[in-house]
Amino acid sequence: MYEHFFQCPYCWEEISMLLDASVAKQTYVEDCEVCCNPMEITPEFQNNILMAFEANGLEQ
């Protein structure tokens, strides 16, 4: 597991998330732990190193 810190695209608070480095590229939806809005999370790993990360708000 890999802990990554980033800003929520809704409330701009810094939050952390545990990412699974065993899957090279993934996309899933998870709620912000501060404001509870849904975010689309897209991490990309290469050799267990985080190469790219996006956290985007979802259209509601």
HELIX and SHEET records of a PDB file:
SHEET    1   A 2 TYR A   2  GLN A   7  0                                        
SHEET    2   A 2 GLU A  14  LEU A  19 -1                                        
SHEET    1   B 3 TYR A  28  ASP A  31  0                                        
SHEET    2   B 3 PRO A  38  GLN A  46 -1                                        
SHEET    3   B 3 ILE A  49  GLY A  57 -1                                        
END                                                                             
